[in-house]
Each structure stands twice: as structure tokens, then as C-alpha cells.
Amino acid sequence: MVDATSPPILVVSPSPTLKAQLELLVEELGLRWVSFSQAQEGLEFLKEHTPAAIILDEGLNPDAFAIAGRLKMIKRLRDVPLVLLVSEQNERTTITAEVSRVDHLLPKPIDRRRLKSLLRSLAHPRSENPLVD
């Protein structure tokens, strides 16, 4: 059952398939979620809402790393966990993610169990939660 009082997970991806996958996973965990196809829509949402976590797809325009860096400069959003889904996880994307202050970098296709575990820990954080996977 979805807790209507908890803040939602924000998903921003231009891919309808990826958003559908994430929707099923988030709802399976009993979490609320909201999704947008374009970065600007997600940024508009963030002007008035503070989500439990933010999931960005690297396919966004402008680039998801730039968006992540911009979000982490906003005091209210600084501590919101940010997950970036990438098609290729290599040294360059890892370094770019660190510079952009991305909390979790996950490769596509999505490992369902890994993302489910991550979302569960983000929605119900313990006292100490490592930021880097």
C-alpha cells in the first residue's frame, strides 16, 4: 500500500519504457512516485516539492550530469539522494558523477534487485547509509 503522506520518488526520463519499469518497481515497494519526460518539467516540480529521492536518466537534455550538479547546489535539495541511470559505467562517467555530486550511479539495463534494494534503503534510511555504491 502506498503511503500518501511520504514524499514521492521523482523520476525524470525521456524513455516511456524506463519510466514504466521504474513505476512498477516503486509501486511494488509501496512508495509514491511522480515522473516527467523532460528535465524542465522535473525542475518545475522541484520548485515546490522535496522528493524522497531523484532518479535521472542520462538521456535527458540538458545533460543529466549538469542537472545533478545544479540540483546539489540548492540547499533544500542538497541532501536528497540522487540516482543517475547510465548506459555505460566507466571511469569517465564515474568521475563526472562524483564532480556532479551524484549519490548513486547505476548502469542500464537496470538490475531490478539492485535498484529495488537501493530504493528501499533511500525510502527507509538507517542511521548510516553509504553514498557511493
N, C-alpha and C positions, 0 to 999 in steps of 0.2 A: 504494500500500500504506500502511495506517495504521500510524504509529509508536506502538506500545503503551507506550512509556516517556515520551512527551511529555505535558504536562498538556493536558487537554481544553479545548475551547471550551465555555463554559456558555451555553445558550440558555434564556431564560425567556419564554414567550409562551402566552397562553390559546388561540391560534389553531392548530388542527391543520394547516391548510393552510400557514401560515407556517413552522411547525416542520418540515414535510415538505420545503419548499423549501430551508430552511437546512441540513437534514440532507444532502440531495443535494449541495449546494454544498460543504459542509465535507468530506464523504467524497470528493468529486471531487478535492479538494486533498490528500487523504491525511492529513487531520487527525482527531484524536479529538474527540468531542463528547458532551455529556450535555445532556438537555433536561428541563424541567419546565413544567407548565401554570400553576402558582401561585407567586407570589412567595415565600411561606413555605417551599415545598419547595426553591427555589433558595437561600434563606438558610440552611436546614438543611445543604444540601450544602456551602456556603461555610464552615461552621464547621470542617470538617475538610479541605477541599481548596482549593488555589490554582490556578485555571484560567489558561490562556494568555491568554484574553480573555473578556469577558462581553458577551452580546448581550441587551438587554432590549427588549420590545415595549411601547409606550406604553399598551396596553390592559390593563396589569396593575392589580391592586387589592391594596395601596395603590398610589398613582401611581408610575410608573417614575422620575420625576424625584426623588421623595423617597427611593426605594430607592437610586438612584445616589448621592445625597448621603450617605446613610447608609454605603454601601459605601466611599466615598472617605475616610471618617473612620477606617476600620480600617487601621492601619499596614501589616499584611500584604497588604492588597488595594489600597492606595493607588496603586501603580504598574501594576496590572492594567488594560489598555486596556478601556474601557467604551464600547460602541456602543449607541445608542438609536435604535430604528426608530419614526418618527413618521408620522402620516397627513398632517400639514400642517407644512411647514417655513416659518416666518415669523419676523419679528423677535422676537416674544414667545417662541416655542419656543427660538430661538437663545439669547436672554438667559437663559431658565430653565435651559437645558442648561449654559451657562457657569457659572451660580451653583451648579448641582448637580455641577459638575466632570465632566460627560460629555465623553469624549475625541472621539467621532465621532457626529454626528447624521446619520442617513440617512432620506430620505423613502420612504414606501411609495406605490405598489408598488415593490418592490426592483429596483434596477438591478443585474442579475446580474453584469455585468462589473465595475462599481464595487465591489460587495461582495466579489467574488472577489479583486480586487486588494488591497482593504483587509485581508481575512483572510490573504492570502499575506504581506503586509508585517507583520502582527501576529504571525504564527506564526514568521516568519524576519526579525526586526528587523535593520535596518542600524544603524550607529553613531549616526546622527541620523535620527529619524523625527518629522516634524511631527505634532503632536497634533490640530490643527484642520484639517478638510478645506476 
